[in-house]
Amino acid sequence: MPDPVVVLDRVSKTYGKGAAQTRAVVDVSMTVDRGEWIAVMGPSGHGKSTLLQIIGGLDRPSSGHVSIDGAELGTLASAQLAALRARKIGFVFQFFNLMPHLTARENVELALWLGHAKKDGDRAMALLEQFGLADKADHRPDMLSGGQQQRVAIARALANDPDVLLMDEPTGNLDSASEQDLLALLARLHEAGKTLLMVTHSATVAKRAQRVLQVKDGRLNGSAR
């Protein structure tokens, strides 16, 4: 039986007013079932990242409804929304977004703290070891390669065992070898039951997903269910 974890119902996002108005997302409805791996593709500037930010509660839609694991985001106060994001959603960005003055372990521990978990060095180290980074735990981001930084970013995103991993161009700043390593890691996470929703420009990367959705002019094409 399908188990919806992300549900969008006629979601739109408009910026500006009058002649300066931009419709970034237009009447999007979609469902992501628990355990799915979905890729979202489309030209630059056509609403992919905005759609991901709305799903993750980083941006609020102008109209429509977004639910994560049964909780409608539009009904939540800011503090409630932040708490839900910390528990239910892991974010991975193209430019890693690691705290530059913190070590790899401290970056993961920070996510635990934001999720209101105790500062758990054992949990952080276990994640870093899982991703082959135990020997880099005390390294700051500027001491790591791009591929290593992205693996730290994924470890951080998984710190609170979220239901959904949202990724915006996760391979965009990686060389070919690092990209293949990251895709193998994502495949293992998917096999372990994680729900993955990934924005990408790469057809090679998108092929790894179970389902590919196309976004153009803010509208969603493909099997959105």
C-alpha positions in Angstrom: 0.0 0.0 0.0 1.3 3.5 -0.8 2.3 5.5 2.2 2.4 9.2 1.3 5.0 11.3 3.1 4.9 14.4 1.0 1.7 15.7 -0.5 1.2 19.0 -2.5 -2.3 20.1 -3.4 -2.5 22.9 -6.1 0.6 24.7 -4.8 1.6 28.1 -6.4 4.2 30.6 -5.5 4.2 34.2 -6.8 6.8 36.9 -6.2 6.2 40.6 -6.7 3.1 42.4 -7.8 1.6 43.8 -11.0 3.9 44.0 -14.0 6.8 42.8 -11.8 5.0 39.6 -10.8 6.8 36.3 -11.3 5.0 33.0 -11.0 7.7 30.6 -9.8 5.5 27.6 -9.1 2.1 27.2 -10.8 -0.7 24.9 -9.5 1.5 21.9 -8.6 0.0 18.8 -7.1 2.2 15.8 -6.3 2.6 12.9 -3.9 5.8 11.3 -2.8 5.5 7.9 -1.1 7.7 6.8 1.7 10.8 5.1 0.4 10.6 6.6 -3.1 13.5 8.2 -4.9 12.3 11.0 -7.1 14.4 13.3 -9.4 13.1 16.7 -10.5 14.6 18.2 -13.7 14.0 21.2 -15.8 15.7 24.4 -17.2 17.4 26.9 -14.8 15.0 29.5 -13.4 11.8 27.5 -14.0 11.0 26.8 -10.3 12.7 23.6 -9.3 14.6 25.0 -6.3 11.6 27.0 -5.2 9.4 23.9 -5.3 12.0 22.1 -3.1 12.1 25.0 -0.6 8.3 25.0 -0.4 8.3 21.2 0.3 10.9 21.7 3.0 9.1 24.5 4.6 11.9 27.1 3.9 9.4 29.1 1.8 5.6 29.3 2.1 3.4 28.9 -0.9 1.1 31.8 -2.1 -1.7 29.3 -2.4 -2.3 25.6 -2.0 -1.4 23.1 0.7 1.8 21.2 1.6 1.8 18.2 4.0 4.8 16.3 5.5 3.9 13.0 7.1 0.4 14.2 7.7 1.2 17.6 9.1 0.0 20.5 7.0 2.8 23.1 7.0 0.5 26.1 6.5 -1.2 25.5 9.9 2.1 25.6 11.8 3.5 28.5 13.7 7.2 29.4 12.9 8.5 27.5 15.9 6.4 24.5 15.1 7.6 24.5 11.5 11.2 24.8 12.5 10.8 21.8 14.9 9.1 19.8 12.1 11.9 20.6 9.7 14.6 19.5 12.2 12.8 16.2 12.9 11.3 15.2 9.6 13.4 16.7 6.8 17.1 16.6 5.9 18.5 19.2 3.5 21.5 18.8 1.2 22.7 21.7 -0.9 24.8 22.2 -4.0 27.3 24.3 -2.1 27.3 22.1 1.0 26.5 25.0 3.4 28.7 23.6 6.2 29.7 25.9 9.0 33.3 26.8 8.1 34.6 27.3 11.6 33.3 23.9 12.8 34.8 20.5 12.3 33.0 17.7 10.4 31.9 16.2 13.7 30.7 19.5 15.1 28.7 20.2 11.9 26.8 17.0 12.5 26.4 17.6 16.2 25.0 21.0 15.4 22.1 19.4 13.5 21.4 17.2 16.5 21.3 20.2 18.7 18.9 22.0 16.3 16.7 18.9 16.4 16.6 19.2 20.2 18.6 16.0 20.7 21.5 16.0 23.1 24.9 16.7 21.7 25.7 13.1 20.8 29.3 12.7 19.7 28.8 8.9 19.3 25.9 9.5 16.8 27.9 12.0 14.9 31.0 9.7 14.7 28.8 6.8 13.7 27.5 8.7 10.7 30.9 10.0 9.7 32.3 6.4 9.9 29.3 5.1 7.8 30.3 7.5 5.1 34.1 6.8 5.3 34.9 10.0 7.1 35.9 8.9 10.6 39.5 10.0 10.0 38.2 13.5 8.9 36.0 14.1 12.0 38.3 16.9 13.3 38.8 18.6 10.0 37.2 21.9 9.1 35.4 22.1 5.7 38.4 24.0 4.1 40.5 20.9 4.8 38.1 18.6 2.9 37.6 17.9 -0.8 34.3 18.7 -2.4 33.1 15.1 -2.3 34.1 14.8 1.4 32.2 18.0 2.2 29.1 16.7 0.5 29.3 13.5 2.5 29.6 15.5 5.7 26.5 17.5 4.6 24.6 14.3 4.1 25.7 13.0 7.5 24.4 16.2 9.0 21.1 15.9 7.1 20.6 12.4 8.5 21.6 13.3 12.0 18.0 13.3 13.3 16.9 10.3 11.1 14.5 12.4 9.0 11.7 10.9 6.9 12.7 12.8 3.8 16.0 13.9 2.3 15.7 16.9 0.1 18.7 17.6 -2.2 19.2 20.6 -4.5 21.8 19.7 -7.1 23.8 17.5 -4.7 26.3 16.5 -7.4 26.6 20.0 -9.0 30.0 20.9 -7.6 31.5 17.4 -7.7 34.0 15.9 -10.2 33.0 12.7 -12.0 34.6 10.3 -9.5 33.0 12.1 -6.5 29.7 12.1 -8.2 29.7 8.4 -8.7 30.7 7.9 -5.0 27.9 10.1 -3.9 25.3 8.3 -6.1 26.5 5.0 -4.6 25.9 6.4 -1.2 22.5 7.7 -2.1 21.6 4.2 -3.5 22.5 2.6 -0.2 20.4 5.2 1.7 17.5 4.4 -0.6 17.9 0.7 -0.2 17.8 1.3 3.6 14.4 2.9 3.2 15.1 6.6 3.0 12.8 8.9 0.9 14.9 10.9 -1.5 13.7 14.0 -3.5 16.5 15.4 -5.6 16.7 18.4 -8.0 19.3 17.9 -10.7 20.3 19.1 -14.2 22.1 15.8 -14.9 20.2 13.1 -16.8 22.9 10.6 -15.6 22.1 11.4 -12.0 18.3 11.4 -12.7 18.5 7.9 -14.1 19.3 6.6 -10.6 15.8 7.7 -9.4 12.6 5.6 -9.6 10.6 8.5 -11.0 11.6 11.7 -12.9 9.4 14.8 -12.9 9.9 17.7 -15.2 9.4 21.3 -14.2 9.0 24.0 -16.9 7.6 27.5 -16.4 6.8 26.6 -12.8 4.5 23.7 -13.9 5.1 20.1 -13.2 5.0 17.5 -15.9 5.3 13.7 -15.5 3.7 11.1 -13.2 3.2 13.3 -10.1 0.4 11.0 -8.8 
